[in-house]
Amino acid sequence: MPESRDQVRRRITGDDALLVEHLMDVILAEIPGYQVLDAVQLAEVRAQIRWNVSRVLELWATGTSLTEADANRFRGVGAVRARDGRPLSVILRSYRVAASAFMGYVADRFGEVLTARDMADLTRVWLAADDKLSDALHDGYQAAENSISTDRDRAIGRLVSDLVLGRHAHEGAFVARLRELDVPLPQRFTVVVLQSAAAVDAVLPAVAEPVMHAVIDGTGVVVTGQADLKALHRRGARCCVLADIGANETPRWYRLARACLDRAPADRLVLDRGDAEVLALLAGRADADPERAASTVLAGIASQEHLTETLDALFVAGNAEEVAVRLGVHPQTVRYRLRRITAMTGRDPRRPWDLFVLQCARLATR
């Protein structure tokens, strides 16, 4: 008397350890990503294989279909895999590899007691189950991934707020939170403070990874490894760029940047640390430093006597022709020197605010 499907099912599941290890070996051989899983994760994979085999054989023997409870189980599996960081494509491939290996195993060991119809139905049941469970797995994975992304975005936003508002007990606490969020920000970084919160998305292409951003009291703040000043100019967003600063310095610089954006003329679109330092001097802040303001604004021209004397003459002369008369040089020479000053300081002496900042920096240490 031929064996019933239920009898075959019991024979297969009665010695499922052999089948589970066979499918596990095939998956490990076919999918390198599974070879790096730890012992706990491999035990979870074995348990899932055992459940799949048992459930598919049950459906095949009883002529039933997967339930919503089965789908919910796989939504949960998908969510767990997303939090593990295991790629969805790799997980789905493991089910396809297991399906082929399972059908081969059954055909080799039970081919004599199963009819062609039995094998065809078993294949159909596995594929139908795989299709439904894959959809559920995908849904759970995507939902969890979206949740993780949202949670991470919120955590990064809080980190940026705490950074600029000085809520860290010490720099090590900030570094520890960066590590937890997997943000490889260098020890010295750049903060871009934007006058408009709406401009954050517009300036992101002008900054380098890694990047964090947040909106604080209507102001956009972007923290990055470095920013492209020319690209920021092209983006047209009014901002203050604070380059080469550390976590402990950030609150001070942030306050100065906000003051710069409120008080500096709008004709200077992209402000920087030099503008902030000069503003600190003018406001009489206790932490203002004349030497630091001068070195920040004047950059490389402080040691170029011909450039500094040209700048000093411009403060009282007003235009290139008058400067040329005072210095006894050709007006074209003066224009060339002014272009050099602009290139080296990022400030155009022909613009009132830039000229004012340059003059303040020159006067700061006299």
C-alpha positions in Angstrom: 0.0 0.0 0.0 1.5 3.3 -1.1 2.4 5.8 1.6 0.1 8.8 2.1 1.5 12.4 1.9 1.0 12.7 5.7 3.1 9.6 6.3 5.9 11.0 4.0 5.6 14.3 5.9 6.1 12.6 9.2 9.1 10.6 7.9 10.8 13.8 6.6 10.1 15.9 9.7 10.9 12.9 12.0 14.6 13.2 10.9 14.6 16.9 10.2 18.1 17.5 11.7 19.7 15.9 8.6 17.6 17.9 6.2 18.1 21.2 8.1 21.9 20.7 8.0 21.8 19.8 4.3 19.9 23.0 3.5 22.2 25.0 5.8 25.3 23.6 4.1 23.9 24.5 0.7 23.0 28.1 1.8 26.5 28.6 3.3 28.2 27.3 0.1 26.0 29.4 -2.2 25.7 32.7 -0.3 29.0 34.0 1.2 27.1 36.6 3.3 25.9 33.8 5.5 29.4 32.6 6.3 30.1 35.6 8.5 27.1 35.1 10.8 27.8 34.4 14.4 26.6 31.3 16.3 23.4 32.9 17.5 22.4 34.1 14.0 23.2 30.7 12.5 21.0 29.0 15.1 18.2 31.4 14.1 18.6 30.5 10.4 18.4 26.8 11.3 15.2 27.3 13.3 13.7 29.2 10.4 14.6 26.5 7.9 13.0 23.9 10.2 9.8 26.0 10.5 9.7 26.5 6.7 10.1 22.8 5.9 7.5 21.7 8.5 5.0 24.3 7.4 5.3 23.6 3.7 5.0 19.9 4.2 1.9 20.4 6.4 0.3 22.6 3.7 1.1 20.0 1.1 -0.3 17.1 3.1 -3.5 18.8 4.2 -4.2 20.8 1.0 -4.4 24.1 3.0 -2.8 27.5 2.5 -0.8 29.9 4.5 -2.6 32.0 7.0 -2.4 35.7 8.0 -0.6 34.5 11.1 2.1 33.0 8.9 2.5 36.2 7.0 2.7 38.2 10.3 5.4 35.8 11.5 7.5 36.7 8.4 6.8 40.4 8.7 8.4 40.0 12.1 11.3 38.1 10.7 11.8 40.8 8.1 11.9 43.5 10.8 14.5 41.6 12.8 16.7 41.1 9.7 16.5 44.8 8.9 17.7 45.7 12.4 20.5 43.1 12.0 21.6 44.9 9.0 21.4 41.9 6.8 20.7 42.8 3.1 17.2 41.9 1.9 18.4 40.6 -1.4 20.7 38.1 0.3 17.8 36.9 2.6 15.5 36.4 -0.3 18.1 34.5 -2.3 18.6 32.2 0.6 15.0 31.1 0.3 15.4 30.4 -3.4 18.5 28.4 -2.8 16.8 26.4 0.0 13.8 25.7 -2.2 15.9 24.1 -4.9 18.0 22.1 -2.3 14.8 20.9 -0.6 13.1 19.6 -3.7 16.3 17.8 -4.7 16.6 16.2 -1.2 13.0 15.0 -1.3 13.3 13.6 -4.9 16.5 11.7 -4.0 15.2 10.1 -0.8 11.5 9.7 -1.4 11.2 9.6 -5.2 10.1 6.0 -5.2 7.1 6.5 -2.9 6.0 9.8 -4.4 4.2 10.2 -7.7 4.9 12.9 -10.2 1.7 14.6 -9.1 3.0 14.5 -5.5 6.2 16.2 -6.5 4.5 18.7 -8.7 2.1 19.7 -5.9 5.0 19.9 -3.3 6.9 22.2 -5.7 3.8 24.3 -6.2 3.1 24.6 -2.5 6.7 25.6 -1.7 6.8 28.2 -4.4 3.3 29.6 -3.5 4.4 29.8 0.2 7.8 31.3 -0.8 6.0 34.0 -2.9 3.6 35.0 -0.1 6.2 34.8 2.7 8.7 36.8 0.6 6.2 39.6 0.2 5.6 39.6 4.0 9.3 39.5 4.7 9.8 42.5 2.3 7.0 44.4 4.0 8.4 43.8 7.5 11.9 44.7 6.4 10.9 47.9 4.7 8.7 49.0 7.6 11.6 48.4 10.1 14.1 50.1 7.8 11.9 53.2 7.5 11.5 53.2 11.2 15.2 52.8 11.8 15.9 55.6 9.3 13.4 57.9 10.9 14.7 57.1 14.4 18.3 57.7 13.2 17.4 61.0 11.6 15.8 62.2 14.8 18.8 61.1 16.8 21.2 62.9 14.4 19.0 66.1 14.6 19.2 65.9 18.4 22.9 65.4 18.3 23.4 68.5 16.1 21.2 70.6 18.4 23.1 69.4 21.5 26.4 70.2 19.7 25.7 73.8 18.8 23.8 74.6 22.0 26.6 73.2 24.2 24.7 70.4 25.8 27.5 67.9 25.9 29.3 67.4 29.2 32.6 67.0 27.3 33.9 66.3 23.8 34.2 62.6 24.5 30.4 62.4 25.0 29.9 63.9 21.5 32.4 61.5 20.0 30.7 58.5 21.6 27.3 59.6 20.2 28.9 59.9 16.7 30.2 56.4 17.1 26.8 55.0 18.1 25.2 56.6 15.0 28.1 55.5 12.8 28.9 59.1 11.6 32.6 59.3 10.9 33.0 63.0 11.5 36.6 64.2 11.8 37.8 65.8 15.1 37.9 69.2 13.4 34.9 69.8 11.2 32.8 72.5 9.5 29.5 73.9 10.6 27.3 75.8 8.1 24.7 78.0 9.8 21.9 79.1 7.4 19.7 82.1 7.7 16.8 80.1 6.4 15.9 76.6 7.5 14.4 76.0 4.1 17.9 76.3 2.6 19.2 73.1 4.2 18.3 70.8 1.3 19.7 73.3 -1.2 23.1 73.4 0.3 23.6 69.7 1.0 25.1 69.1 -2.5 27.8 71.6 -1.6 29.1 69.8 1.5 31.1 66.6 1.8 30.2 63.4 3.6 29.7 62.7 6.4 27.0 65.2 7.0 24.4 65.9 9.7 21.8 68.6 9.7 19.0 70.0 11.8 16.7 73.0 12.2 17.1 75.0 15.4 14.8 77.9 16.2 14.1 78.5 12.5 17.8 78.3 11.5 19.3 75.6 9.4 22.5 73.9 10.7 24.7 71.6 8.7 27.6 69.8 10.2 30.1 68.3 7.8 33.7 67.3 7.1 34.2 70.3 4.8 32.2 72.6 2.6 32.8 74.0 -0.9 32.5 77.8 -0.6 32.2 78.4 -4.3 29.4 75.8 -4.5 27.7 77.5 -1.6 27.9 80.8 -3.4 26.3 79.2 -6.5 23.5 77.7 -4.3 22.6 81.3 -3.3 21.9 80.5 0.3 22.9 83.1 2.9 25.0 81.3 5.5 28.0 81.5 7.8 30.6 78.8 7.3 32.6 77.9 10.4 35.5 75.8 9.2 38.1 73.8 11.2 36.4 73.9 14.6 36.0 71.3 17.4 33.0 70.2 19.5 33.9 72.3 22.5 34.2 75.5 20.4 31.0 75.0 18.4 28.5 76.7 20.8 30.6 79.9 20.8 31.0 79.9 17.0 27.3 79.1 16.5 26.2 82.2 18.6 28.6 84.4 16.6 27.3 83.0 13.3 23.7 83.8 14.3 24.8 87.3 15.1 26.6 87.6 11.8 23.6 86.6 9.8 21.5 89.1 11.7 23.8 92.1 11.4 26.2 91.7 8.5 24.9 93.3 5.2 23.2 91.0 2.8 25.7 91.7 0.0 28.1 89.2 1.6 26.2 86.0 0.9 28.6 83.6 2.5 30.1 84.7 5.8 32.9 82.9 7.6 34.9 82.8 10.9 36.6 86.1 10.1 33.3 87.9 10.0 32.3 86.3 13.2 35.6 87.3 14.9 35.3 90.9 13.9 31.7 91.0 15.1 32.9 89.7 18.5 35.4 92.5 18.7 32.8 95.1 17.8 30.4 93.8 20.4 33.0 93.8 23.1 32.6 90.2 23.9 34.7 88.8 26.7 35.9 86.0 24.5 36.9 88.3 21.6 40.6 88.0 20.6 42.2 90.7 18.4 45.1 88.5 17.4 42.8 85.7 16.4 40.6 88.1 14.5 43.5 89.5 12.5 45.0 86.1 11.7 41.7 84.7 10.7 40.7 87.5 8.4 44.0 88.4 6.8 45.1 84.8 6.3 48.3 84.7 4.2 48.6 88.4 3.3 49.8 89.5 6.8 53.4 88.6 5.8 53.1 90.2 2.3 54.1 93.8 3.0 53.3 95.1 -0.5 49.7 93.8 -0.1 49.2 95.1 3.4 50.5 98.6 2.5 48.2 98.6 -0.5 45.3 97.7 1.8 46.2 100.4 4.3 46.4 102.9 1.5 43.0 101.9 0.2 41.4 102.5 3.6 42.2 106.3 3.3 42.4 106.7 -0.5 39.2 105.1 -1.7 40.1 103.9 -5.2 43.0 102.3 -7.1 44.1 105.5 -8.8 44.5 107.4 -5.5 46.2 104.4 -4.0 48.7 104.3 -6.9 49.6 107.9 -6.4 50.1 107.4 -2.6 52.4 104.3 -3.3 54.1 105.6 -6.4 53.1 102.6 -8.5 51.0 102.1 -11.6 47.1 101.8 -11.1 47.3 98.4 -12.8 49.7 97.2 -10.2 47.2 98.3 -7.5 44.4 96.4 -9.2 46.6 93.3 -9.4 47.4 93.5 -5.7 43.7 94.0 -4.9 42.9 90.8 -6.9 45.6 89.0 -4.9 44.0 90.2 -1.6 40.6 89.0 -2.7 42.0 85.6 -3.7 44.0 85.1 -0.5 41.4 86.4 2.0 38.1 85.6 0.2 37.2 89.3 0.7 36.8 91.8 -2.1 38.0 95.3 -0.9 35.6 96.9 -3.4 32.7 95.7 -1.3 31.9 97.9 1.7 31.5 95.1 4.3 34.5 93.2 3.1 36.6 96.4 3.2 35.3 97.1 6.7 36.2 93.6 8.0 39.7 93.9 6.5 40.2 97.3 8.1 39.0 96.0 11.5 41.5 93.1 11.2 44.3 95.5 10.4 43.5 97.8 13.2 42.9 95.0 15.8 46.5 94.5 16.7 47.9 98.0 16.3 
